[in-house]
């Protein structure tokens, strides 16, 4: 059976939910991965309004769409980050509050706990057909990091600073994960620069920091690994039992030296002097054929969710093209040895 092809709504939050549903169906998607910003999925309403989740499913069904995950990246970012004025623009007012850093982090943690509760309520209201396909309830997101600014170790990092950052993450996120456990929901960290885990090495340390908590895993997105020089196929091999969700997103990077390197030179996305940029699926350098083969070996049969980003392409054209690309690149694993029939006849 083909894996469902969904569209992450995070880059489409300027559209109302009903508009998003209509467009996604027109683009050729099976469903949506709902972002917890804009009006696509509002955590407080899901918990306070008895009919909210039912209405969401009715709109999805009206447009012949399904849903297999919700995502709360923006609030998750504030749980462990060093809070500054930038966070005000990405956080809901009730999480930003007085803007005092530790208060913001605590409110963000509480909101992530509520996100697990809201996800459980939302998927409990799902149609029977979706429940039959749903292997686990997943909330994708970010964690933030108190040590990202120490990435380049000069001035030299003092002994214990990095370990202290992972301990801070464990202290802040383990209570969140305990609520995920209570609600039977899984958290999928999108491994990404500025998060506590941004490559294979830091992902392993993040797992250790939460003492291997079974509710902590990954929303696999190769686009954030490839341009760094990280083995994105090796990531699947190393953390295969914790791949709870998959983003399909491409990235392109230069084969020759550029004016601005991996760190970006403080240039905007899309600038011609950048070493790398996100690309619409099939227009970058990520090897999706090998990714599908790896996912087949892992037995992953969850959604393939397009997170569409490309600063040089119209998004509606790109989203339509991306849906077709995923259907073309996806294939089921073999159920027999290819040479098993040689001796028959």
Protein Blocks (a to p, Z undefined) as FASTA:
>chain_A
ZZdddddfklmmmpcfklmmmmmmmnopabdcddfehjlbcfklmmmmmklmmmmmmmmm
mnopacfbdcdfklmmmmmmccdfklmmmpcfklnmnopaklmmmmmmmmmmmmmmmmmm
mmmmpcfklmmmmmbdcddddebjaklmmmpgcdcddehklmmmmmmmmmmmmmmmmmmm
mnopacdddddehiablbfklmmmmmmmnnopakbccdddfklmmmnopafklmmmmmmm
mcfbdcdddddddfbdcfbdfkonopaehiakbmbdcddehiambdfklmmmmmmmnopa
bdcddddddfkbcfklmmmmmmmmmmmmpccddfbdfklmmmgZZ
